[in-house]
């Protein structure tokens, strides 16, 4: 509560914010369930969900960050005798 408003005014400001957050949390849960369903569908078609998650992560990266990550991975693999 702010020092400049009375508790009733704060309630009038707070309730709509809390309602919006709760609604968005519900939408987020629905979206998460839908995403899980798509991964399950992909798995049933023979795709590996872990690999799909990695592909999505890679697609979000900018090309410079991806190049840097791949170079480090190659370097570390060589250091470990993995090629």
PyMOL CGO cylinders between C-alpha atoms (Angstrom):
from pymol import cmd
from pymol.cgo import CYLINDER

trace = [
    CYLINDER, 0.00, 0.00, 0.00, 1.26, 3.43, -0.80, 0.3, 1, 1, 1, 1, 1, 1,
    CYLINDER, 1.26, 3.43, -0.80, 1.31, 6.22, 1.75, 0.3, 1, 1, 1, 1, 1, 1,
    CYLINDER, 1.31, 6.22, 1.75, -0.71, 8.53, -0.53, 0.3, 1, 1, 1, 1, 1, 1,
    CYLINDER, -0.71, 8.53, -0.53, -3.81, 6.34, -1.01, 0.3, 1, 1, 1, 1, 1, 1,
    CYLINDER, -3.81, 6.34, -1.01, -6.22, 4.81, 1.40, 0.3, 1, 1, 1, 1, 1, 1,
    CYLINDER, -6.22, 4.81, 1.40, -6.65, 1.02, 1.69, 0.3, 1, 1, 1, 1, 1, 1,
    CYLINDER, -6.65, 1.02, 1.69, -9.90, 1.00, -0.30, 0.3, 1, 1, 1, 1, 1, 1,
    CYLINDER, -9.90, 1.00, -0.30, -8.27, 2.77, -3.25, 0.3, 1, 1, 1, 1, 1, 1,
    CYLINDER, -8.27, 2.77, -3.25, -5.36, 0.32, -3.10, 0.3, 1, 1, 1, 1, 1, 1,
    CYLINDER, -5.36, 0.32, -3.10, -7.85, -2.58, -3.16, 0.3, 1, 1, 1, 1, 1, 1,
    CYLINDER, -7.85, -2.58, -3.16, -9.41, -1.07, -6.29, 0.3, 1, 1, 1, 1, 1, 1,
    CYLINDER, -9.41, -1.07, -6.29, -5.98, -0.99, -7.91, 0.3, 1, 1, 1, 1, 1, 1,
    CYLINDER, -5.98, -0.99, -7.91, -4.73, -4.32, -6.61, 0.3, 1, 1, 1, 1, 1, 1,
    CYLINDER, -4.73, -4.32, -6.61, -7.67, -6.59, -7.37, 0.3, 1, 1, 1, 1, 1, 1,
    CYLINDER, -7.67, -6.59, -7.37, -7.63, -6.08, -11.17, 0.3, 1, 1, 1, 1, 1, 1,
    CYLINDER, -7.63, -6.08, -11.17, -3.88, -6.70, -11.22, 0.3, 1, 1, 1, 1, 1, 1,
    CYLINDER, -3.88, -6.70, -11.22, -4.22, -9.92, -9.23, 0.3, 1, 1, 1, 1, 1, 1,
    CYLINDER, -4.22, -9.92, -9.23, -7.11, -11.02, -11.44, 0.3, 1, 1, 1, 1, 1, 1,
    CYLINDER, -7.11, -11.02, -11.44, -5.03, -10.44, -14.58, 0.3, 1, 1, 1, 1, 1, 1,
    CYLINDER, -5.03, -10.44, -14.58, -2.07, -12.34, -13.15, 0.3, 1, 1, 1, 1, 1, 1,
    CYLINDER, -2.07, -12.34, -13.15, -4.30, -15.27, -12.20, 0.3, 1, 1, 1, 1, 1, 1,
    CYLINDER, -4.30, -15.27, -12.20, -5.86, -15.33, -15.67, 0.3, 1, 1, 1, 1, 1, 1,
    CYLINDER, -5.86, -15.33, -15.67, -2.42, -15.25, -17.31, 0.3, 1, 1, 1, 1, 1, 1,
    CYLINDER, -2.42, -15.25, -17.31, -1.20, -18.06, -15.03, 0.3, 1, 1, 1, 1, 1, 1,
    CYLINDER, -1.20, -18.06, -15.03, -4.17, -20.16, -16.17, 0.3, 1, 1, 1, 1, 1, 1,
    CYLINDER, -4.17, -20.16, -16.17, -3.36, -19.42, -19.81, 0.3, 1, 1, 1, 1, 1, 1,
    CYLINDER, -3.36, -19.42, -19.81, 0.28, -20.31, -19.18, 0.3, 1, 1, 1, 1, 1, 1,
    CYLINDER, 0.28, -20.31, -19.18, -0.75, -23.66, -17.69, 0.3, 1, 1, 1, 1, 1, 1,
    CYLINDER, -0.75, -23.66, -17.69, -3.01, -24.34, -20.68, 0.3, 1, 1, 1, 1, 1, 1,
    CYLINDER, -3.01, -24.34, -20.68, -0.19, -23.52, -23.09, 0.3, 1, 1, 1, 1, 1, 1,
    CYLINDER, -0.19, -23.52, -23.09, 2.24, -25.75, -21.19, 0.3, 1, 1, 1, 1, 1, 1,
    CYLINDER, 2.24, -25.75, -21.19, -0.25, -28.62, -21.44, 0.3, 1, 1, 1, 1, 1, 1,
    CYLINDER, -0.25, -28.62, -21.44, -0.67, -28.03, -25.17, 0.3, 1, 1, 1, 1, 1, 1,
    CYLINDER, -0.67, -28.03, -25.17, 3.11, -28.02, -25.66, 0.3, 1, 1, 1, 1, 1, 1,
    CYLINDER, 3.11, -28.02, -25.66, 3.40, -31.30, -23.72, 0.3, 1, 1, 1, 1, 1, 1,
    CYLINDER, 3.40, -31.30, -23.72, 0.78, -32.79, -26.03, 0.3, 1, 1, 1, 1, 1, 1,
    CYLINDER, 0.78, -32.79, -26.03, 2.77, -31.77, -29.11, 0.3, 1, 1, 1, 1, 1, 1,
    CYLINDER, 2.77, -31.77, -29.11, 5.94, -33.33, -27.68, 0.3, 1, 1, 1, 1, 1, 1,
    CYLINDER, 5.94, -33.33, -27.68, 3.95, -36.52, -26.94, 0.3, 1, 1, 1, 1, 1, 1,
    CYLINDER, 3.95, -36.52, -26.94, 2.66, -36.51, -30.51, 0.3, 1, 1, 1, 1, 1, 1,
    CYLINDER, 2.66, -36.51, -30.51, 6.18, -36.04, -31.85, 0.3, 1, 1, 1, 1, 1, 1,
    CYLINDER, 6.18, -36.04, -31.85, 7.37, -38.95, -29.70, 0.3, 1, 1, 1, 1, 1, 1,
    CYLINDER, 7.37, -38.95, -29.70, 4.55, -41.16, -30.95, 0.3, 1, 1, 1, 1, 1, 1,
    CYLINDER, 4.55, -41.16, -30.95, 5.70, -40.37, -34.50, 0.3, 1, 1, 1, 1, 1, 1,
    CYLINDER, 5.70, -40.37, -34.50, 9.21, -41.56, -33.66, 0.3, 1, 1, 1, 1, 1, 1,
    CYLINDER, 9.21, -41.56, -33.66, 10.90, -38.23, -32.95, 0.3, 1, 1, 1, 1, 1, 1,
    CYLINDER, 10.90, -38.23, -32.95, 13.02, -37.68, -29.86, 0.3, 1, 1, 1, 1, 1, 1,
    CYLINDER, 13.02, -37.68, -29.86, 11.52, -34.85, -27.76, 0.3, 1, 1, 1, 1, 1, 1,
    CYLINDER, 11.52, -34.85, -27.76, 14.90, -34.02, -26.19, 0.3, 1, 1, 1, 1, 1, 1,
    CYLINDER, 14.90, -34.02, -26.19, 16.35, -33.41, -29.64, 0.3, 1, 1, 1, 1, 1, 1,
    CYLINDER, 16.35, -33.41, -29.64, 13.35, -31.30, -30.64, 0.3, 1, 1, 1, 1, 1, 1,
    CYLINDER, 13.35, -31.30, -30.64, 13.82, -29.20, -27.48, 0.3, 1, 1, 1, 1, 1, 1,
    CYLINDER, 13.82, -29.20, -27.48, 17.47, -28.69, -28.43, 0.3, 1, 1, 1, 1, 1, 1,
    CYLINDER, 17.47, -28.69, -28.43, 16.46, -27.68, -31.97, 0.3, 1, 1, 1, 1, 1, 1,
    CYLINDER, 16.46, -27.68, -31.97, 14.05, -25.10, -30.57, 0.3, 1, 1, 1, 1, 1, 1,
    CYLINDER, 14.05, -25.10, -30.57, 16.75, -23.77, -28.25, 0.3, 1, 1, 1, 1, 1, 1,
    CYLINDER, 16.75, -23.77, -28.25, 19.17, -23.50, -31.18, 0.3, 1, 1, 1, 1, 1, 1,
    CYLINDER, 19.17, -23.50, -31.18, 16.62, -21.72, -33.39, 0.3, 1, 1, 1, 1, 1, 1,
    CYLINDER, 16.62, -21.72, -33.39, 16.19, -19.06, -30.68, 0.3, 1, 1, 1, 1, 1, 1,
    CYLINDER, 16.19, -19.06, -30.68, 19.92, -18.32, -30.57, 0.3, 1, 1, 1, 1, 1, 1,
    CYLINDER, 19.92, -18.32, -30.57, 21.49, -15.66, -32.72, 0.3, 1, 1, 1, 1, 1, 1,
    CYLINDER, 21.49, -15.66, -32.72, 24.00, -16.95, -35.27, 0.3, 1, 1, 1, 1, 1, 1,
    CYLINDER, 24.00, -16.95, -35.27, 27.05, -15.54, -33.46, 0.3, 1, 1, 1, 1, 1, 1,
    CYLINDER, 27.05, -15.54, -33.46, 26.11, -17.21, -30.17, 0.3, 1, 1, 1, 1, 1, 1,
    CYLINDER, 26.11, -17.21, -30.17, 25.38, -20.47, -31.97, 0.3, 1, 1, 1, 1, 1, 1,
    CYLINDER, 25.38, -20.47, -31.97, 28.73, -20.39, -33.79, 0.3, 1, 1, 1, 1, 1, 1,
    CYLINDER, 28.73, -20.39, -33.79, 30.52, -19.71, -30.51, 0.3, 1, 1, 1, 1, 1, 1,
    CYLINDER, 30.52, -19.71, -30.51, 28.69, -22.55, -28.75, 0.3, 1, 1, 1, 1, 1, 1,
    CYLINDER, 28.69, -22.55, -28.75, 29.45, -25.00, -31.55, 0.3, 1, 1, 1, 1, 1, 1,
    CYLINDER, 29.45, -25.00, -31.55, 33.14, -23.99, -31.63, 0.3, 1, 1, 1, 1, 1, 1,
    CYLINDER, 33.14, -23.99, -31.63, 33.47, -24.50, -27.88, 0.3, 1, 1, 1, 1, 1, 1,
    CYLINDER, 33.47, -24.50, -27.88, 31.67, -27.81, -28.04, 0.3, 1, 1, 1, 1, 1, 1,
    CYLINDER, 31.67, -27.81, -28.04, 34.02, -28.97, -30.82, 0.3, 1, 1, 1, 1, 1, 1,
    CYLINDER, 34.02, -28.97, -30.82, 37.04, -27.81, -28.82, 0.3, 1, 1, 1, 1, 1, 1,
    CYLINDER, 37.04, -27.81, -28.82, 35.87, -29.56, -25.66, 0.3, 1, 1, 1, 1, 1, 1,
    CYLINDER, 35.87, -29.56, -25.66, 35.10, -32.75, -27.55, 0.3, 1, 1, 1, 1, 1, 1,
    CYLINDER, 35.10, -32.75, -27.55, 38.61, -32.73, -29.01, 0.3, 1, 1, 1, 1, 1, 1,
    CYLINDER, 38.61, -32.73, -29.01, 40.09, -32.20, -25.54, 0.3, 1, 1, 1, 1, 1, 1,
    CYLINDER, 40.09, -32.20, -25.54, 38.13, -35.24, -24.35, 0.3, 1, 1, 1, 1, 1, 1,
    CYLINDER, 38.13, -35.24, -24.35, 39.33, -37.35, -27.29, 0.3, 1, 1, 1, 1, 1, 1,
    CYLINDER, 39.33, -37.35, -27.29, 35.84, -37.49, -28.75, 0.3, 1, 1, 1, 1, 1, 1,
    CYLINDER, 35.84, -37.49, -28.75, 36.67, -36.29, -32.23, 0.3, 1, 1, 1, 1, 1, 1,
]
cmd.load_cgo(trace, "trace")
